[in-house]
Amino acid sequence: MSPAPLDVMIRRVDPDVPLPAYEHPGDAGADLRTTEACELAPGERAVLPTGVSIALPEGYAAFVHPRSGLAARCGVALVNAPGTVDAGYRGEIKVIVVNLDPRESVRFERFDRIAQLVVQQVERVRFQEVAELPESARAAGGFGSTGGHAAVGGASGQAAVGGSVGGYRYASVVSDREGQ
């Protein structure tokens, strides 16, 4: 037996936009739609409005995830996936999309489904500084340390230049230009 659904207040910023909806029983994500038509050339990105804002209960957050069909068929990804909608945010939910297809433009029409919204309960933590962390089987291994791909673990997997973490090279970001 499934638990009772969580009640979430929603406001239409665009009075004509369909409310987010689950396409199939058991779906984790409710589809978000764009309220604006947009065409993205290869490599271009845009911030698309969804026409809705929500009020989540304290202790919950909503996460904006990509739609797998758009990724597979059109090369559309979300730049900051998953995007986080905090419980205190009351503005319109917007989705940052990017066209990763190297040759074809992608066009969005008004009310196209562009992402999915997953609402989850989240824990509030209290960080406790310590001199050392307890040991674990994985230890500090990360950034592909478990393998599973031909490019991981060899010189052929080192396409980026920059610093090094755990033996893997990465590109260095000199400055964070968010908001500029």
C-alpha positions as CSV (number, residue, x, y, z in Angstrom):
1,M,0.0,0.0,0.0
2,S,1.4,3.4,-1.0
3,P,1.6,6.3,1.5
4,A,-0.9,9.1,1.1
5,P,0.3,11.8,-1.4
6,L,2.0,14.9,-0.1
7,D,-0.1,18.0,-0.6
8,V,2.0,20.8,-2.3
9,M,0.6,24.2,-3.0
10,I,1.1,25.4,-6.6
11,R,0.4,28.7,-8.3
12,R,0.1,29.1,-12.0
13,V,2.3,32.1,-13.1
14,D,0.9,31.4,-16.6
15,P,-2.8,30.8,-16.3
16,D,-3.0,28.5,-19.3
17,V,-0.1,26.1,-18.4
18,P,-1.1,22.6,-17.6
19,L,-0.2,21.6,-14.0
20,P,2.7,19.2,-13.5
21,A,1.4,15.7,-13.9
22,Y,2.6,12.1,-13.6
23,E,2.4,10.4,-17.0
24,H,2.2,6.8,-15.7
25,P,1.3,5.2,-12.4
26,G,4.4,4.8,-10.3
27,D,6.4,7.6,-12.0
28,A,8.7,9.5,-9.6
29,G,8.7,12.7,-11.7
30,A,5.8,15.0,-12.7
31,D,6.3,16.6,-16.1
32,L,7.1,20.3,-16.3
33,R,6.3,22.2,-19.4
34,T,7.7,25.3,-20.9
35,T,5.5,28.4,-21.5
36,E,7.8,29.8,-24.2
37,A,8.7,28.6,-27.7
38,C,12.5,28.5,-28.2
39,E,15.0,27.2,-30.7
40,L,18.5,26.1,-29.7
41,A,21.3,25.7,-32.2
42,P,24.0,23.1,-31.4
43,G,25.8,24.1,-28.2
44,E,23.3,26.8,-27.2
45,R,21.5,26.9,-23.8
46,A,18.4,28.8,-22.5
47,V,16.5,29.3,-19.4
48,L,12.9,28.2,-20.0
49,P,10.1,29.2,-17.7
50,T,7.6,26.6,-16.6
51,G,4.7,28.9,-15.6
52,V,4.4,27.4,-12.1
53,S,5.7,28.2,-8.6
54,I,5.3,25.9,-5.6
55,A,5.3,26.1,-1.7
56,L,6.9,22.9,-0.4
57,P,6.5,21.9,3.3
58,E,9.6,22.4,5.5
59,G,11.8,19.3,5.2
60,Y,11.2,18.7,1.5
61,A,12.9,19.8,-1.7
62,A,12.0,19.4,-5.3
63,F,14.6,18.3,-7.9
64,V,14.3,19.2,-11.6
65,H,15.5,16.2,-13.6
66,P,16.1,15.8,-17.3
67,R,13.7,13.8,-19.5
68,S,15.4,10.7,-20.9
69,G,13.5,10.9,-24.2
70,L,14.7,14.4,-24.9
71,A,18.3,13.4,-24.1
72,A,18.2,10.3,-26.3
73,R,16.4,11.7,-29.3
74,C,17.5,15.4,-29.3
75,G,20.6,15.6,-27.2
76,V,18.9,17.9,-24.7
77,A,20.4,18.1,-21.2
78,L,19.9,20.2,-18.2
79,V,22.9,22.3,-17.3
80,N,22.6,22.0,-13.5
81,A,20.8,18.7,-13.3
82,P,19.2,18.1,-11.0
83,G,18.2,21.6,-10.3
84,T,17.1,22.2,-6.7
85,V,13.9,23.9,-5.6
86,D,14.2,24.6,-1.8
87,A,11.2,24.6,0.5
88,G,11.5,28.4,1.0
89,Y,11.6,29.3,-2.7
90,R,8.4,30.8,-4.1
91,G,9.5,32.1,-7.5
92,E,8.7,30.5,-10.9
93,I,10.5,27.2,-11.5
94,K,12.8,27.7,-14.5
95,V,14.8,25.0,-16.4
96,I,18.3,25.6,-17.9
97,V,18.4,23.5,-21.1
98,V,21.3,22.9,-23.4
99,N,21.4,21.4,-26.9
100,L,24.3,19.0,-26.9
101,D,23.7,17.7,-30.5
102,P,26.7,18.7,-32.6
103,R,24.7,19.2,-35.8
104,E,20.9,19.7,-35.3
105,S,19.0,22.5,-33.7
106,V,16.2,21.6,-31.3
107,R,12.9,23.5,-31.1
108,F,10.6,23.8,-28.1
109,E,7.0,24.8,-28.5
110,R,4.8,26.3,-25.8
111,F,3.7,23.6,-23.4
112,D,6.2,21.0,-24.5
113,R,7.4,18.8,-21.7
114,I,10.9,19.8,-20.9
115,A,11.8,18.3,-17.5
116,Q,10.4,16.3,-14.6
117,L,10.0,17.4,-11.0
118,V,10.8,14.9,-8.2
119,V,9.7,15.9,-4.7
120,Q,11.7,14.3,-1.9
121,Q,12.0,14.5,1.9
122,V,15.4,15.9,2.8
123,E,17.5,15.7,6.0
124,R,18.8,18.8,7.7
125,V,22.3,17.9,9.0
126,R,24.6,19.4,11.6
127,F,28.2,19.3,10.4
128,Q,30.7,18.2,13.1
129,E,34.3,19.0,12.3
130,V,36.8,16.2,13.2
131,A,40.5,15.8,12.7
132,E,40.2,12.5,10.9
133,L,37.3,10.6,9.3
134,P,36.6,6.9,10.1
135,E,38.1,4.4,7.6
136,S,35.9,2.9,4.9
137,A,36.4,0.3,2.1
138,R,36.3,3.0,-0.6
139,A,38.5,5.5,1.3
140,A,39.3,8.6,-0.8
141,G,38.7,6.8,-4.2
142,G,36.5,8.8,-6.5
143,F,36.3,10.3,-10.0
144,G,36.1,6.9,-11.8
145,S,38.2,5.0,-9.2
146,T,36.0,1.9,-9.6
147,G,36.5,1.6,-13.4
148,G,33.8,0.1,-15.5
149,H,34.7,2.1,-18.7
150,A,37.5,1.7,-21.2
151,A,38.6,5.3,-20.8
152,V,38.9,5.1,-17.1
153,G,42.3,4.3,-15.6
154,G,44.6,4.8,-18.6
155,A,46.3,7.7,-20.4
156,S,43.5,7.6,-23.0
157,G,41.0,8.8,-20.4
158,Q,43.0,11.9,-19.7
159,A,41.4,14.4,-22.2
160,A,41.3,17.4,-19.8
161,V,44.3,19.3,-18.5
162,G,44.7,20.8,-15.1
163,G,45.1,19.5,-11.6
164,S,45.0,16.0,-10.3
165,V,42.7,14.2,-7.8
166,G,43.4,10.5,-7.0
167,G,45.6,10.2,-10.0
168,Y,43.0,11.6,-12.4
169,R,43.4,14.9,-14.3
170,Y,40.7,17.5,-14.4
171,A,40.1,20.9,-15.9
172,S,40.7,23.8,-13.6
173,V,37.9,26.4,-13.2
174,V,39.7,29.7,-12.5
175,S,36.7,31.7,-11.4
176,D,33.0,31.1,-10.9
177,R,31.2,33.6,-13.1
178,E,27.7,32.8,-12.0
179,G,25.6,35.9,-12.2
180,Q,27.9,37.8,-14.5
